[in-house]
Amino acid sequence: MTAVIPKDEMHTKPLINLLRGWPSTSLLPTQLMQRATNSLLSNKKEAIPGMLYGPDEGDPRLRKNVASWLTTFYKHQEPIAPERITITGGASQSLACLLQTFSDPIFTRNIWLVAPAYMLAFRIFEDSGFHGKLRAVPEDEEGIDIKYLRQELRKSEEKARADRNNSPKLKPPRPWSKTYRHFIYAVPTFSNPSSKTMSLRRREDLVRVAREFDALVVTDDVYDMLCWRKDPQDSSLDEAVPPRLVDVDRYLDGGSEREGADGFGNTVSNMTVSKIAGPGLRTGFVEGTEKLAYGVSQTGSSRSGGSPSQLTACFVAETLQSGELQEYVGTLQPAYASRWRTMMAAIEAEVLPLGVTVPQPDRDVVGGYFIWLTLPSSLNGTAVAQRAKEEENLIVAPGELFEVPGDTHHPKTRFTHDLRLCFAWEDEAALGEGVRRLANVIRSMQTGDSEGLKAMQPPADANSSGKDTPAKAPSSFW
């Protein structure tokens, strides 16, 4: 009798995981954090406040240091005031707090997400009562499709009027908050997952639309500082990223505090140190108008327990006070740039000749953690991902993971033929090998393997109603 060998034991190739969107362990600033920790805990004046309940708005020193850091990085002529900053427990917790304070699951008509969208945000919105109210907005090479967004916002408002949905139903009025009619969620710079950067023109248009329809635009600006020139010979970064939407809201057409405005603004920048100093710190911050930032600090969980992650927030304040964290960004940029170039060189050599494409190929500045691939229309991304795991011990993210649940009506909000690759987690030496393995799978499926081409293809009408949830990757993908 021949022994049956489990599939997992048949692999002779080491696992390469290009799905996991974590920072490289080799780039975590452990020594920097050790110095900050020792320094803070050796100073009772700073250590005692760090180990007690923190102020609702967060550690004052960190707010001041973050404001200065952002002013320098984004090259603001007018300094950012610390009052515009509230410290949070990271970008995910910030999003939950924003929803708790500034939305009502009945009065707030919809959550609009630029698609493809960060898939782990879906549950945060649904936990806040928005199951069935998530809407996908397609993007093109400049970013969000403003015409489509405005068209669908009008339809949503018409429905609200017909339903007499004229005031918040579940949230009581409070002086530190307001209830927006719409939420718009985007990752405008080096997007997760599409890797695109929204143009300045689209950012300005989006702010105008948000003001017109009483929407709060929540932008995850977590990758902004991880940027570099595509050309390795050009190290200048004077105009590395466009202004954030929260910056656009400050200056556009009279700004967020213009006459007649309520002072809360229509944008909030959601940021974190997870991609720079490590996600285990669970420390982030939001920037918005002073009224909006204060409102975030008054979310019930923060009002009860004080600023989240108070002690680690004080450690981060120490790293900014010394200037070491700012300097460390200068270490991360070339390190991740090298990884990106290694992966892109392999993509250009191995998979672009097979008919695969990448977005925004002509831009000068790139960054973040991810590269988005669009496969030839004959290939299904989920099938490719499954075959890659089974045959090459390679894990990649199929595009269907990033479809907005319940809304794939528009053809550009379906991602059946796409993949997302991460160049941050694996060692750099594994990145080129991972792409070569992916090319092996694509080539195999293109050269007459009819079963491979048909495997896991959805039925012809699977996405036509827009009611199906996105295809789930097997648990082994994670």
N, C-alpha and C positions, 0 to 999 in steps of 0.2 A: 504493500500500500504506500502511495506517495503522500508525504506529509504536506498539508496545506499551510503555506506560509502567509501570515497576516500581511495585508498590504503595507502597513506601517513598517514592517520588518524587511520589506523588499527594497526599500530605498538604500542606495549606497551613497547618494549625494547628501551632504549636510543641508539641513533646512535653511532656506533663505526667506525671510518674512519681509515683504515689501508692502504689506498692508498696515502694520503697526505704526501709528503716528506719534511715536514717542521720541524724545531727544536721545541722542547717542549717549550711552553711559560713559564713554571716554571723554565727553565734553561737559559733564556735570562739574560745576566749580566747587568741589568738596573742600579744597584747602581754603578757598576764599570764604566759604560759609563757616568753616571752623574758626578762622580768625575773627569773623564778625561775631560769632557766638561767644567765643572767649572774651572778646572785648566788652560785649554788652553785659554778660553775666558777672564780669569783674567790676562793674560800675553800678553800685547800688542805686544811684540816682536814675539810671535807665532800666536796670533789671527789675526793680520792684514794680513800676508801672507796666512793664512787659508781662509780668506774671499775674497781674490782676485783670479785672474786667476792663476792656478798653473803651474809650469814648465811642459813641455810636458812629461817628464819622470816620473813626480810625485814628491810629497813632498820629499825633500832630507833626512829629518830625518826618514821618514817612510821607505824609501829604505834602509837606513843604518840599521835600527832596524829589518826590515824583513830579511835582509841578515844575521844578527847575529842570529836571531831566528832560521832560517832554518839551519844554520851551527851547532847550538847546537842540534836541534831536530834530524837531520839526521846524527849527529856525524861525520862531515867531518873533516878530518885531515887538509885539506887546506881550509881556510875560503872562503865563497862565497863573491865575490866582489859586492858592491852595484850597480855597473855598469851593472851587469847581471839582474837587477830587473827593471821592469817598472810597475808603479801603474796603475790600471784600475778600471773600474766601476763594477767589479764582473766578474765571470767566463764566463757568457753568453756574456757580452759585449767584453771580451777579445777574445773570439772565433770569433766574428764578425770582430774585428779589424785585427786579424791574417789573416782571409780570404781576407779582403780588401787589405792588404799590400802584402801578399805573394802568392796569387793565381790569376789565370786568368781563367774565366769560360769556355774558349775554350782550351787553351794550357794545363791547369791542367786537366789531363785525367779523374780522378775519385776521389771521396771521399770514403775512405774505413773505414767502421765502424765495430768494434768488436760487434758481435750480440750474445745475445740481446743488444740493444743500448738504451741510454737515449733518450726518444722519443721527448723531447722538443728541442733537438739539430737539429732535421730534418729540421725544418723551417729556422733555422739560415743558414744552408747550402743551402737550396733552395732559400732563399732571396739573396744569393750571386751568383746566376746563375747556381746552380748545380742540378736543378730539372732534374730527369732522369739519373743522373750520380752518384747516391749513390749506393755503393756496400757493401753487407754484408759479413763479414768474420766470420766463425764459431769459436767456442772455445771448448776446452776440459777441463779436470781437471787441466791442467797447464796453461790454458789461450789461447791466440790467436793461430789458426792453421797456422803455418808459411809455411808449405808446400803448403797449398791451396792459401795463400796470394801470395806467389812467383809465383805460376802457373798462377793466374789470372792477376798479374801485367805484366807478360810476354805477355799475350794475349792483354792486354791493350796497351802495347808498340808496338806490331805488328800492331794493328789497327791504332795507331797514325802515324806510319811510312807509312802505306798504304794511309792514309789521308793527308800525308805531313804536319802534325801538328808539325812543328819543332821549332816554336818560339811563344812567347806571342802575342796574337792578339789584346787584348783590353787594356792591361796595359802598359803604357810607361816605359822605363827603368829609374830607379832612383837609385842614389848611396847608399841609405839607405835600399834598398829592393832587393829581388830576387823573381823570380816566380818558385815555385816548380812544378814538373811534377805530383806529387801526394800528397794528404793529407791523413793521417791515424789518426783516432780518437779512443781513448780508455779511459776507466776508470780502470787502472790496479790494483788498490788496493781497496778492499771492494767495488767492482763495483756496480754502479747503472745502470742496475737493478739486475744483476745476483748474486751479493754479493761475487763473486770470487776474488781471488788475483792471479795475474799473477806471475809465478815463475821467479827467477832471470835468469835461462837459456833462457826462452822465451824472456825476456826483452833484453838480449844481442843479441839474434838472430834477434829480431825485429829491433834493431838499425842497425845491419849489412845489413838487407834487405832495410831499409830506405836509407842507404848510397848508396847501389847498384842501386836503382831505383830513386834517387833524390826525396825522399819523406820527408815531414815534419810530424813528429809524434806529435800530440797534445794530451797531457794526462791531463785529469781532475784529479788532485791530491787532491781533496777537502776533502776527508775523511781520509787522512793519519794519522792525529793527533788523530782521534777518534778510538783508538785501545786499546785492552786489551787481556790478556791471557784467553783462554777458561776455564782453571782451576782457580776457584776463590781463591784457596789457593796460587797460584803463581802470585805474583805482579810484577815480573821482566819484564822489557820491553827493555832490552839491544839490542835485535835484533827484534824489533816489526814489522817493515815492510822492504821489500827488498828495495834496492836503487831505486830511481825514474829513469825513462828512461833518463831524462836530466842529472842525475848523471852518468849513464852508458855511455852516449855520451861523457862525460868529460874524462873518463879514458880508454875506450875500444879502443884497437888497435891504440894508439897514440892520441886519443881524438878528440874532434870536431875541434881543431885548428891544427890538424896534417898537415904535409907537403903535399901540393897539394890540401887541402880543401879550400873552399871559405870563411870560417870563420863564416858563418851563422849557421852551425850545422844542425842536422836533427831531433832535438827534442825540445819541449818547454813544460815546466810545467805550467799548468793553475791552479791557486789557488785563494782562496777567504776566507774572514773571516765570510761568511754567516753562516756556520755550527757551528761556535764557538761563535761569538759575535752578530750575527743576520743579516738576509738577508736585512733588511731595511737600513743598512749602505751603501749598494751598493759599497763596496770596495773590490778589489781583486788585484792580481799582477801576472805577468808572470815572469818566469825565463828562460833564454836561454843564448846563447853566447851574448857578449856585442853588437855585430852587430845586432843580431836578436832583442834583447830587445830595442835597439834604434829605429829600424825599426818600432816596434809596436807603439812607442811613436810618430812617424811621420804620423800615420793614420790621414786622413784629419780632422775628427771630433775633435781629440785631438790637432792637430796643430792649429785649429781655436779657440777652447774653452779652451785650456789648459787641464791639467790633470782632468779627470772626478772625481766627488765626492771629490773635493779638501778639503772641510771643514771636512767631516766625515773621510777622510783619515788622516787628522791632529789629529782628536780625537783618531783614532786607533794608530797613532804614539805615542801619549801620554800614552796609555795603555801599549805599549811595552816598552817605556822608563822607566816607573815605575816598570815594571816586572809583573804587575797584570794580563795581558792577558795570559802570559805564565803560570802563576800559576793557572789561571782559567781552562786551559786545564786539569790540574790535578783534578779539580772538575768534569768536564764533563766526563772524561774517566770512573770512577767508576759508575757515574749516568747512563750513557748509557749502560755500561756493565750489570748493574742490570736489565735494561729493556730487553736487549738481552737475558739474562739468563731466565727471566720470560717467554718471548715468546717462547724460544727454549724448555723450560721444558714442556710447553703446547703442542708444536708441537710434541715432542717425545711421550707424553702421549696420545694425541688425534688423530693426523692425520698420523703419520708414520705407526701405525698399520693398517691404511686403504690403504696402498700401496703408500703413498706420499713419495717423497725423497727430500733431500736437497743436494746441491753441496758441495764438499770438506769437508766431515764430519770429517776427521781426522786431520785437521790443528790445530795448537796450538794457533795461534793468529787470532783473529777475530776483526770486527769493522764496522764502517760506520753506516748506517741507515736502511739497508734492509736485508730481508731474502727471497730467491727465492725458490719456491716450484714447483716440477714437479708432476703432478697428474698421476694416472693410465691412460693408453691410452684410456680407455672407456669413460673418462670424458673430456668435452670441457671446457677450462678455462673461456671463455666468458660466457658460460651457467652457470657455477658455480658462477661466479661473479654476474650475473643477479639474480640468485635465492637467493644468499646471501643478496643482497640489498632488494629484495621483501619480503623474508620470515624472515630474521634475523636482518634487519636494519644494515647490515654490509657492508662496502665498501672496496673492495680489487681490485687490479689492475690485469686485465687479461693479460697473456703473449703476446697476439697478439698486444697489444699497443706498444711493443718494437721491433716489426719486422721492418726492414729497408724498407722504401717504394720502391716498384718496384723490390725488389730482395729477393725472398724467394726460389730461385732455389735449394739451398743445403738443404737437410732435417734438418740439424742442425741450419738453420737460420729461421725455422718456430717454433712458440711457442704456438701452439694450446692447449697444455695440461699443461700450466704453469700459475703460479700466482706470484705476488710480494707483500710482506707484509712489511710495515714500522713500526718500533718499536719506532720511535723518537717522533712522534706528540702526540699521545694519552697519557693520564695518565697511569702510569704503571699498575694500578689496572684493566684497561680495556683490557690490552693486552692478558692475559690468557682467559678472557671471549670472546674476539674476535675470538681467535683460536677455542674455544669450539663451538661457533656458526658456524664457518666454517666447523668443523667436523660434525655438525648436517646436514648441507647441503650435504656434500659429502656422508655421510652415507645414507641419504634419497635417493640420486640419484643412489646409488649403490644397494639398496635393492628393486629392482623390479619396480622402477618408470621409465618405458620405455619412457614416454614422456619427463621426465627430462633428460634422457641420450641423447635423440635426439634433444632436444631444442637447437636452434641456432647453430647446427652443420653446418659447411660450406659444400657446395657441394663437391663431391669427387675430382673434378678437380679444385677447387677454387684457390688453391695455386700452381698448377702444372706449370703454365706459368711464374710465378714470376712477373707478371704484375699488380697484384692486390695490392692496398694499404692496409696497415694493418687495421684490423677491428677496428672500433672506438667504444669506450665504450660510453654508454648512458651518456648524460650530467649530470645525477644525480650522476654518479660515482665521479665527481669532487667536 
